[in-house]
Every structure is written in C-alpha cells, then in structure tokens.
Amino acid sequence: MSRPTAVRVRLTTGIAALFAALVVALLPLPAATTPAEAAPAGSAVTVSGKKGKYDDFSGLKVTVHQTRQLRAQGVRVSWTGAKPTESGFRHNYLQIMQCWGGSGGPRREQCQFGGSGVRQGGSWTSLRQIGAVPDPAETEYVDNGERESYVPFEPANGQPKTTGSRDWTYFGTLNTNEEPYAVTHADGTGEFTFPMLTDQEADQLGCGAPVTQGGVVKGRSCFLVIVPRGEHDVDGTTGAGNPLQSSPLSASNWAQRMVVPLEFLPVGNTCPADREERRVTGSELVTDAISSWQPAVCSAPGGAKFAFSQSGEAGARDTISRPAAGSPGLAFTVDPVEAPADGPDVVHAPVAVSGLAVGYFVELPGAGQLTSMKLTPRLLAKLLTSSYQKDVTRSRREIPEHVKDNPLSLFHDPEFKELNPEFKDWKATSQPPMSLMVQLANTDTTRMAWQWLRSDREAKEFLSGTADPWGAKINPFFADLGLATDESLSDFPKADPTKTEVTIGEETLEYSTTEVAPYVQDMHDGALRTRRGNNGATTTADAGSNGSPAKLINTPPLPGQRMVLALVDAASASRYGLQTAELRNAGGKFVPPTEDSLLAGVAAMKKSPVAGVLGTDPGAAKGGAYPLASVVYAAGFTNTAAADRKDYASLIRYAAGAGQAPGVSRGQLPPGYAPLPKAMRTQALAAADRLQNANEAGGEGDSGGGSGGGEGSGGAAGGSLADDGSAGGGAAGGTGGSGGASGSGDPSADADAAAPKVSATSPDPEKQNVAESGGLTPSTILGIIRWVLLGVLVAGGIAALSGPVLLRLSARKSVGG
C-alpha cells in the first residue's frame, strides 16, 4: 500500500470516528482486579448448595467476593465442593445470571438468561425453553406437546414480556452477561469473574437506578443467582449417554438456585441542580478517576459539577485552544498543549498516573484460565499488523498467499511458545485466539504504543520488513505505512484488504479483517468485550429468516475455549478483573502494570519540550519500570473566565489531594492508577493556584507559568500532535511562572527545574487533609452520570476533522444483540 493510501486509511478512520460520536456520561467508579482484596470489608458472601432430590449439591459452597458498592464491573465468584465438569459440558457445571426483583428475591422471569446463543452438552440448557425434558415440578409453563414451553423475560423498566425462548428483544449474544457453563476443575473448585451491569448498560435489569428510601437516594438492589447443574436432569435421567437437556429456569432446577443479594451505588446525575456546570474533555486514561472525583467536588459547598466528554487528546487540545461559548475549558492530555507565542499561557497539572495494558481472558481446554502471559514488542507488532493467518481470515482451507508462511495465530507462534510454556504443545488444529482488539480513535496512548515498538530493535526491524528468526514477516499491506519511522502515527490502521468468501445456500458473502477483529468504541469497550469472552467478530454466514437476506453474524466462542485479547487502559482492565500481560521493557525484564511498575515507568520518563511536563518514553523503561506508563495532565489556558478557572482549580486540587487515596469508595483513586508522587501533587497544587490567580498580578498571564511546572516555568515549544496525528509545530511563549504550592516562586527560576522528581519506589500515598484538598472530602454522593449532548459539543465549536470521539461511557451498549 502506498503512503497516500495509508494516509487515506487513517483519514477515513478519523472521519468514521467523528461521525460515530455518541453522548458521553461519566463512568461509575471501577472495581479492583482482585475484588476480594479491594471490596468493602464484609462484602463477600458465601452460600451453600441444597441437597435436593438427588443430593448433587450438598457439598457445594459458592462465594461472591463483592456484594456492596457495586458498579458496572467484574466481580469474582469462586466455589468449592462441586463435581468436575465433564468434557463437552454434559454434566456438572454452574449457570450464573444477574436478576432484578423485590425483597423476597427474584422470580425466574426477572433473570437475564437465555441470550448467549451457546449450547453445549444438551441442546436446551442455555435457553429459556423448558419443554425439552418433562419436569414433574413444572406447573406454570406447561409443555404444549411440541417442546415449545418457555419462561418469558420480564424487564424491570415496565416493557412487555418476551414472547419466545429465543426472543432477544432485551439482550442477546453480544450484550448479555450470563454465564451458561462455568467450569468446575478436577479438585472440585472453580472461579469466574462475572461482569455486573447497571441500569446504564442494562435498563431491563435496572440495577443501581436511583430510588429514594427515607429521604436518602440509593441504588436499586439486584441479585446474583447461581443454578448448579449436576448429573441428574429434571426427569431423573443420568449417565454418560444422557447429557443435561433442561434449562436452569425449569422448575426443578430453579428450586436448587443459590441467591446472593447485591447492593449497587446509584447511577445518574446526583449533583445539585443549581450548581454551575463546567465542561471538561480529554483522555480516556482519566475517565474512571474523574468519574470518582466529580461527585466529591460537586457535593462540597459551592462546588461545581463537571460534564466530562471523553475524546482523543489531540481533539481535546484543539478544543481548549479554540474556545467557544459553552465549550470545554480544561483538557486532560498526555502530550502537552501548545502555548502560542502571542497568546495566553497554558497551565499543566499532573492528575493521574496510569498506562496501557494487554488485557486478556484465555481459557485453555482442560486447564482452566491462563493466569500469566509474556509479550515482547515484536509479538505486539505482529498482532497490530495482522501478520498471523487467523488475523486475516478464519477460513481453514484458503490461507492468503501473503501470510501463508506465518504462524496460524499468536498462540502458535514459536516466539510466543518460548516465553509461555503452557503453549509448547499447542497444535495447529487447536482453537485460535481472537485477534487483538484495538480502538478506532486517534490518541496519545496509541502513539505511545507505536513509540514503544519503534524503541525496540527487534520490533522495529520486523516493522521494517525483516523476518523474525522463525521466518515470519510483516503482512506486506502494512510494509509501506512507515510504521517503523512515522513518529506522528496515532491510530491503528487495518490495511489488509483481503476478502474471504463464505457461501450459504445460493448466496455468497464476504468479510475482511474489520469483521475478523472489529474496532472497539474505546478501551473500556474492549475490556468489557474481553470480559465477556467475545470480540464481536462477524464471520459466520446466516441464511436469515422470514424473507430477510443472508448476513454475517457473530458466533459466540464456546465456554472453555474463549481466547480474547485487547489493548486497554489499566483502569478498565482492573475494572473488569482482566489478566494483564507482562511486557518486556528496554532492560529485558517482563513487567506487569502494577502501582510500583507504573511509577517506575514515570520515573524513567524524560522532560518534554514543555517544562514541567514529562514526555512518554517507553524505550527508557528498565529494571522494574513498565514501558507503557503515562501521566495525564489537566491543561487550561489562563485567559478563560475567572469563575471557570476557579472551579477548574478546585477540581485539580481535589485530584491532587483526597483524590489520590487509593480505593473503591466514592471520591477515591480507582484501581488501575498509581498515586501521584508527592512532588507531582505539589506541582499540581501550584498549577491550580496559577490557573485560578492568573490575572491578579498585573495583567493577563503575568503570574501564570506557561507549563504549570512545579517550581515555576515558562511557556516552551509545543510537543503536541495536530488533529490528523501529525507533529504540531511549537512556539515559545510565556514567562516564568509562580512556583510552589503557594504560588510564590521566583519568576526567573530555570524552567528545567520544574520537572518533578519522581520516586519509583516511594509513591508517598500520604493523604492530604481537607484544607490541602480544597476543602473537600471523599465521603460524598457518588454516581454522577452527566449526559453531554453531541449537539452542544458541535455548538461549542468542535468542528475539526479528527475532533473528539465522544462515547457514551456509561451505557456502553457497544454491539446490539
């Protein structure tokens, strides 16, 4: 592919991202990667199985490790005392579902089950159909003689019930969270991370919808229901020749259910209606954090409410650089905002340390879930360039010539097998993993990922066309994109145009790499799809029904064979309890994204052209440093309205104070972030002072440092990216700023001294007191979901081609069922 064609590819994705813009809402606070460790004290609940007619479950104990302060998140469920699951899921497994209901618990009509489309063992075990096997206990939904009896689904939002066992009006294969076949291992134990949904993602369940009880707004409670399946079916049949056929919703199976009440935090806008609204925009890396901080800020006396629109960082920088009435005045960015030579100064305040991660959910047949994975930059380069056979086509017979000499998939790659011995006997006929999921938008973090690959000799050589030691070469359609040299690259192109034909009846359909591995809306969406074990690939032909044409559909992977990977932010990986890969850094060490390794990665960064702002530098990460660590800065111009700057400064002060206390409670720093080192907190507080007081000492910008550096710094050359991902030109600007937390530093201080001294081993999680954190406390109402209409954004002046891709972060109904 020629260079102009490559540019058009990225241009097309930018246009698609702009026109796919959705409404934005703040996400609820995420859960930890290991909910048992981070869940509220006393939140875990253990329930025991019932003896029942055949005594299949009397030794079963199931623990739900978090049952309070829930949001849309992953929750660990573990069990002991069960019989091992038989091959093919013929007998002995758990079926888990989320339900709504009253104080007496849920009825079976109120449970989200029967939408997965997966059938193993018997044909009806994963449906709402209950007529497959006569159930002596069933009196309500009696078989009509044609095995068509079913339990309808009754939604919580008052809509009509479903009208068939396969009516997916409210949930289907791509958005249900049910687990129809949870595996028990040979020792009688099992574990599964269940993806909880709130009213924002599944209004048919209504979990967390605000309800007022005794004058207090609470979230609507729900339930987790576990239906154990043993060796006997509802009619008493058993044995190897008689796999289970009945649904868990059949009366006899439902009688064995284990019910765990769930308490959800309220979702929705809980800020006082009379509060001033300030609009902020920018990096997804800060989304989970600001979703936690915002309610604490708006509940304080005089606190503002903030409408946050997630967007690519370049678009956010452009938005605040060209202000318009009602447009955001504060941007969260990784690369700095340019300060124009003849314009106002820019203040940068560090507010969050996080990073990118390769999150995965991989089940090895007969061996449970994969719990560790090592990846080199070259392996990631292969994934990002569709260089494996199954990243181009899912056909078993027609392998395209240009990748036929490359491995079938990541897990078949000799390089991967050397690092991950669990795959040493992986066969070419084994189920291949799904291709790596990536987001569509142009972002600073995407640029950082390519920067990491270019910093590694092996990966750079592969991107340049050199074969790896086993003979694998880059997909030639990516060879001319300049991936090894283009420092402005900030998207993930899908350049291979190969079409695979599938025939059904007399019709022939085609799919390409965008159907094999569809783009995700954002990294949160990628994490959620990974948790569900389905990347949404549409490569299976369906004949259609009732006169509808044939189409390509998604076929959910079978439980026990799910292998899904995504490039996501660390907070989203933690939120959904994903395993994360250890990445090889410049020192040759494989490092996972932990608090310590993220801080070590920050400590290895170099100063950017803008004083006081660190530049991402994956190639400098050695020792225990994680290569894809990032610092997010809140950036604002000093010429915005004084009232706006005051509120933005309050948000920064909270973020640098109480907002750095790690935890899952409201107002705290969610899992997936590392607490800011003390030097950065001091820098942020000083930047907040400069932003708020910019025009009080003799004219616009006189007391506002150009970069917001910790000890006072001037405006400097910009290091930002233009909207199209190309390098933006920088201009000198600004004078020395006031330094220190009190804003009284020497204006003539050397700008280089503004770079914070970061300690990799001493994150200094010392909590700020109320005064230091702007008079705010974290014990405030949580659950802000602030809708920002796309029309308002357009009216606010975002008309650039690659402007912010606004996503409705709370609902996340990424792909319909």
ChimeraX attribute file (.defattr): number of C-alpha atoms within 10 A of each C-alpha:
attribute: neighborCount
match mode: 1-to-1
recipient: residues
	/A:1	14
	/A:2	13
	/A:3	12
	/A:4	10
	/A:5	13
	/A:6	19
	/A:7	15
	/A:8	12
	/A:9	17
	/A:10	23
	/A:11	18
	/A:12	14
	/A:13	20
	/A:14	24
	/A:15	16
	/A:16	16
	/A:17	23
	/A:18	19
	/A:19	14
	/A:20	12
	/A:21	17
	/A:22	18
	/A:23	20
	/A:24	25
	/A:25	28
	/A:26	30
	/A:27	28
	/A:28	30
	/A:29	33
	/A:30	29
	/A:31	30
	/A:32	27
	/A:33	26
	/A:34	21
	/A:35	26
	/A:36	17
	/A:37	11
	/A:38	19
	/A:39	22
	/A:40	18
	/A:41	10
	/A:42	10
	/A:43	17
	/A:44	18
	/A:45	15
	/A:46	14
	/A:47	15
	/A:48	18
	/A:49	21
	/A:50	18
	/A:51	13
	/A:52	13
	/A:53	12
	/A:54	12
	/A:55	13
	/A:56	20
	/A:57	21
	/A:58	14
	/A:59	15
	/A:60	19
	/A:61	18
	/A:62	23
	/A:63	17
	/A:64	24
	/A:65	23
	/A:66	26
	/A:67	22
	/A:68	18
	/A:69	21
	/A:70	29
	/A:71	28
	/A:72	28
	/A:73	27
	/A:74	28
	/A:75	27
	/A:76	22
	/A:77	22
	/A:78	17
	/A:79	20
	/A:80	18
	/A:81	18
	/A:82	28
	/A:83	23
	/A:84	19
	/A:85	24
	/A:86	19
	/A:87	13
	/A:88	13
	/A:89	20
	/A:90	22
	/A:91	26
	/A:92	24
	/A:93	24
	/A:94	21
	/A:95	21
	/A:96	26
	/A:97	22
	/A:98	27
	/A:99	29
	/A:100	27
	/A:101	21
	/A:102	12
	/A:103	9
	/A:104	6
	/A:105	17
	/A:106	19
	/A:107	15
	/A:108	22
	/A:109	19
	/A:110	23
	/A:111	27
	/A:112	27
	/A:113	27
	/A:114	30
	/A:115	25
	/A:116	26
	/A:117	19
	/A:118	20
	/A:119	17
	/A:120	19
	/A:121	18
	/A:122	18
	/A:123	15
	/A:124	22
	/A:125	27
	/A:126	26
	/A:127	24
	/A:128	28
	/A:129	26
	/A:130	27
	/A:131	24
	/A:132	21
	/A:133	20
	/A:134	18
	/A:135	20
	/A:136	12
	/A:137	14
	/A:138	15
	/A:139	9
	/A:140	10
	/A:141	16
	/A:142	17
	/A:143	19
	/A:144	9
	/A:145	10
	/A:146	8
	/A:147	14
	/A:148	16
	/A:149	20
	/A:150	23
	/A:151	24
	/A:152	21
	/A:153	27
	/A:154	21
	/A:155	22
	/A:156	20
	/A:157	12
	/A:158	8
	/A:159	10
	/A:160	12
	/A:161	17
	/A:162	18
	/A:163	13
	/A:164	15
	/A:165	19
	/A:166	17
	/A:167	16
	/A:168	19
	/A:169	14
	/A:170	21
	/A:171	20
	/A:172	21
	/A:173	22
	/A:174	23
	/A:175	24
	/A:176	24
	/A:177	24
	/A:178	24
	/A:179	24
	/A:180	26
	/A:181	25
	/A:182	20
	/A:183	26
	/A:184	24
	/A:185	19
	/A:186	14
	/A:187	11
	/A:188	16
	/A:189	18
	/A:190	22
	/A:191	18
	/A:192	19
	/A:193	23
	/A:194	23
	/A:195	23
	/A:196	22
	/A:197	24
	/A:198	28
	/A:199	25
	/A:200	26
	/A:201	19
	/A:202	24
	/A:203	17
	/A:204	23
	/A:205	28
	/A:206	24
	/A:207	33
	/A:208	28
	/A:209	21
	/A:210	22
	/A:211	15
	/A:212	10
	/A:213	9
	/A:214	7
	/A:215	7
	/A:216	9
	/A:217	15
	/A:218	21
	/A:219	26
	/A:220	24
	/A:221	26
	/A:222	26
	/A:223	23
	/A:224	21
	/A:225	22
	/A:226	24
	/A:227	22
	/A:228	25
	/A:229	27
	/A:230	22
	/A:231	22
	/A:232	20
	/A:233	23
	/A:234	22
	/A:235	13
	/A:236	13
	/A:237	14
	/A:238	15
	/A:239	12
	/A:240	10
	/A:241	8
	/A:242	15
	/A:243	23
	/A:244	27
	/A:245	25
	/A:246	28
	/A:247	32
	/A:248	31
	/A:249	25
	/A:250	27
	/A:251	20
	/A:252	20
	/A:253	20
	/A:254	17
	/A:255	14
	/A:256	20
	/A:257	20
	/A:258	19
	/A:259	18
	/A:260	20
	/A:261	20
	/A:262	24
	/A:263	20
	/A:264	26
	/A:265	26
	/A:266	28
	/A:267	29
	/A:268	23
	/A:269	18
	/A:270	19
	/A:271	25
	/A:272	12
	/A:273	9
	/A:274	9
	/A:275	15
	/A:276	15
	/A:277	17
	/A:278	20
	/A:279	19
	/A:280	22
	/A:281	30
	/A:282	32
	/A:283	25
	/A:284	26
	/A:285	30
	/A:286	24
	/A:287	24
	/A:288	24
	/A:289	28
	/A:290	27
	/A:291	29
	/A:292	29
	/A:293	29
	/A:294	31
	/A:295	27
	/A:296	29
	/A:297	32
	/A:298	25
	/A:299	22
	/A:300	16
	/A:301	10
	/A:302	12
	/A:303	23
	/A:304	26
	/A:305	27
	/A:306	28
	/A:307	22
	/A:308	28
	/A:309	33
	/A:310	29
	/A:311	28
	/A:312	27
	/A:313	32
	/A:314	31
	/A:315	31
	/A:316	29
	/A:317	30
	/A:318	23
	/A:319	27
	/A:320	23
	/A:321	21
	/A:322	13
	/A:323	16
	/A:324	14
	/A:325	10
	/A:326	14
	/A:327	21
	/A:328	27
	/A:329	28
	/A:330	29
	/A:331	33
	/A:332	32
	/A:333	31
	/A:334	28
	/A:335	27
	/A:336	32
	/A:337	35
	/A:338	28
	/A:339	26
	/A:340	21
	/A:341	15
	/A:342	10
	/A:343	15
	/A:344	24
	/A:345	31
	/A:346	30
	/A:347	34
	/A:348	34
	/A:349	32
	/A:350	31
	/A:351	29
	/A:352	28
	/A:353	23
	/A:354	28
	/A:355	27
	/A:356	27
	/A:357	28
	/A:358	25
	/A:359	29
	/A:360	28
	/A:361	26
	/A:362	25
	/A:363	19
	/A:364	15
	/A:365	14
	/A:366	14
	/A:367	11
	/A:368	16
	/A:369	18
	/A:370	14
	/A:371	13
	/A:372	14
	/A:373	21
	/A:374	18
	/A:375	19
	/A:376	22
	/A:377	24
	/A:378	22
	/A:379	19
	/A:380	19
	/A:381	23
	/A:382	22
	/A:383	18
	/A:384	23
	/A:385	23
	/A:386	27
	/A:387	29
	/A:388	27
	/A:389	24
	/A:390	24
	/A:391	27
	/A:392	29
	/A:393	24
	/A:394	20
	/A:395	14
	/A:396	9
	/A:397	7
	/A:398	11
	/A:399	17
	/A:400	15
	/A:401	9
	/A:402	16
	/A:403	21
	/A:404	14
	/A:405	16
	/A:406	22
	/A:407	20
	/A:408	24
	/A:409	22
	/A:410	24
	/A:411	23
	/A:412	22
	/A:413	19
	/A:414	16
	/A:415	17
	/A:416	19
	/A:417	17
	/A:418	12
	/A:419	14
	/A:420	15
	/A:421	11
	/A:422	15
	/A:423	16
	/A:424	15
	/A:425	9
	/A:426	15
	/A:427	12
	/A:428	12
	/A:429	9
	/A:430	12
	/A:431	16
	/A:432	22
	/A:433	22
	/A:434	26
	/A:435	25
	/A:436	24
	/A:437	29
	/A:438	24
	/A:439	22
	/A:440	23
	/A:441	30
	/A:442	28
	/A:443	28
	/A:444	24
	/A:445	27
	/A:446	21
	/A:447	20
	/A:448	27
	/A:449	24
	/A:450	27
	/A:451	25
	/A:452	24
	/A:453	25
	/A:454	26
	/A:455	18
	/A:456	18
	/A:457	13
	/A:458	19
	/A:459	24
	/A:460	22
	/A:461	18
	/A:462	24
	/A:463	28
	/A:464	20
	/A:465	18
	/A:466	15
	/A:467	15
	/A:468	15
	/A:469	9
	/A:470	12
	/A:471	10
	/A:472	21
	/A:473	24
	/A:474	26
	/A:475	22
	/A:476	18
	/A:477	19
	/A:478	23
	/A:479	20
	/A:480	17
	/A:481	23
	/A:482	15
	/A:483	21
	/A:484	21
	/A:485	14
	/A:486	15
	/A:487	16
	/A:488	20
	/A:489	28
	/A:490	26
	/A:491	25
	/A:492	22
	/A:493	21
	/A:494	22
	/A:495	21
	/A:496	19
	/A:497	13
	/A:498	15
	/A:499	14
	/A:500	18
	/A:501	15
	/A:502	16
	/A:503	14
	/A:504	13
	/A:505	9
	/A:506	7
	/A:507	12
	/A:508	12
	/A:509	17
	/A:510	16
	/A:511	22
	/A:512	21
	/A:513	24
	/A:514	16
	/A:515	20
	/A:516	22
	/A:517	24
	/A:518	20
	/A:519	22
	/A:520	22
	/A:521	25
	/A:522	25
	/A:523	26
	/A:524	28
	/A:525	25
	/A:526	29
	/A:527	33
	/A:528	29
	/A:529	24
	/A:530	29
	/A:531	29
	/A:532	25
	/A:533	24
	/A:534	24
	/A:535	32
	/A:536	27
	/A:537	21
	/A:538	19
	/A:539	25
	/A:540	18
	/A:541	22
	/A:542	17
	/A:543	16
	/A:544	12
	/A:545	8
	/A:546	5
	/A:547	7
	/A:548	8
	/A:549	10
	/A:550	18
	/A:551	17
	/A:552	18
	/A:553	16
	/A:554	20
	/A:555	18
	/A:556	19
	/A:557	19
	/A:558	17
	/A:559	20
	/A:560	20
	/A:561	20
	/A:562	25
	/A:563	25
	/A:564	26
	/A:565	28
	/A:566	28
	/A:567	26
	/A:568	29
	/A:569	28
	/A:570	29
	/A:571	31
	/A:572	31
	/A:573	34
	/A:574	25
	/A:575	31
	/A:576	31
	/A:577	29
	/A:578	26
	/A:579	24
	/A:580	27
	/A:581	21
	/A:582	19
	/A:583	23
	/A:584	22
	/A:585	27
	/A:586	21
	/A:587	13
	/A:588	12
	/A:589	17
	/A:590	21
	/A:591	21
	/A:592	24
	/A:593	27
	/A:594	21
	/A:595	20
	/A:596	20
	/A:597	23
	/A:598	32
	/A:599	30
	/A:600	25
	/A:601	32
	/A:602	31
	/A:603	21
	/A:604	26
	/A:605	22
	/A:606	14
	/A:607	17
	/A:608	20
	/A:609	21
	/A:610	32
	/A:611	29
	/A:612	32
	/A:613	29
	/A:614	25
	/A:615	21
	/A:616	28
	/A:617	22
	/A:618	28
	/A:619	19
	/A:620	21
	/A:621	27
	/A:622	20
	/A:623	17
	/A:624	21
	/A:625	30
	/A:626	34
	/A:627	34
	/A:628	28
	/A:629	31
	/A:630	29
	/A:631	26
	/A:632	26
	/A:633	29
	/A:634	31
	/A:635	29
	/A:636	31
	/A:637	27
	/A:638	27
	/A:639	18
	/A:640	17
	/A:641	11
	/A:642	15
	/A:643	12
	/A:644	20
	/A:645	25
	/A:646	18
	/A:647	24
	/A:648	24
	/A:649	27
	/A:650	23
	/A:651	29
	/A:652	30
	/A:653	30
	/A:654	28
	/A:655	32
	/A:656	31
	/A:657	32
	/A:658	26
	/A:659	34
	/A:660	28
	/A:661	22
	/A:662	19
	/A:663	19
	/A:664	21
	/A:665	22
	/A:666	25
	/A:667	31
	/A:668	25
	/A:669	27
	/A:670	31
	/A:671	27
	/A:672	30
	/A:673	27
	/A:674	26
	/A:675	27
	/A:676	28
	/A:677	26
	/A:678	20
	/A:679	16
	/A:680	23
	/A:681	27
	/A:682	25
	/A:683	28
	/A:684	32
	/A:685	32
	/A:686	32
	/A:687	39
	/A:688	31
	/A:689	27
	/A:690	34
	/A:691	34
	/A:692	22
	/A:693	21
	/A:694	29
	/A:695	17
	/A:696	13
	/A:697	11
	/A:698	9
	/A:699	9
	/A:700	16
	/A:701	26
	/A:702	22
	/A:703	29
	/A:704	37
	/A:705	37
	/A:706	34
	/A:707	37
	/A:708	39
	/A:709	35
	/A:710	35
	/A:711	30
	/A:712	36
	/A:713	33
	/A:714	32
	/A:715	31
	/A:716	25
	/A:717	22
	/A:718	24
	/A:719	20
	/A:720	27
	/A:721	27
	/A:722	17
	/A:723	24
	/A:724	22
	/A:725	23
	/A:726	15
	/A:727	16
	/A:728	18
	/A:729	13
	/A:730	19
	/A:731	16
	/A:732	18
	/A:733	23
	/A:734	25
	/A:735	22
	/A:736	27
	/A:737	36
	/A:738	30
	/A:739	29
	/A:740	22
	/A:741	20
	/A:742	14
	/A:743	22
	/A:744	16
	/A:745	19
	/A:746	15
	/A:747	20
	/A:748	13
	/A:749	17
	/A:750	14
	/A:751	25
	/A:752	17
	/A:753	15
	/A:754	25
	/A:755	23
	/A:756	24
	/A:757	13
	/A:758	20
	/A:759	18
	/A:760	19
	/A:761	14
	/A:762	12
	/A:763	18
	/A:764	13
	/A:765	15
	/A:766	13
	/A:767	15
	/A:768	19
	/A:769	13
	/A:770	14
	/A:771	11
	/A:772	16
	/A:773	23
	/A:774	22
	/A:775	17
	/A:776	26
	/A:777	23
	/A:778	25
	/A:779	13
	/A:780	18
	/A:781	21
	/A:782	28
	/A:783	29
	/A:784	28
	/A:785	27
	/A:786	24
	/A:787	18
	/A:788	20
	/A:789	16
	/A:790	17
	/A:791	9
	/A:792	13
	/A:793	20
	/A:794	13
	/A:795	14
	/A:796	17
	/A:797	18
	/A:798	23
	/A:799	15
	/A:800	15
	/A:801	16
	/A:802	27
	/A:803	29
	/A:804	32
	/A:805	30
	/A:806	29
	/A:807	24
	/A:808	25
	/A:809	28
	/A:810	23
	/A:811	21
	/A:812	20
	/A:813	16
	/A:814	20
	/A:815	14
	/A:816	14
	/A:817	16
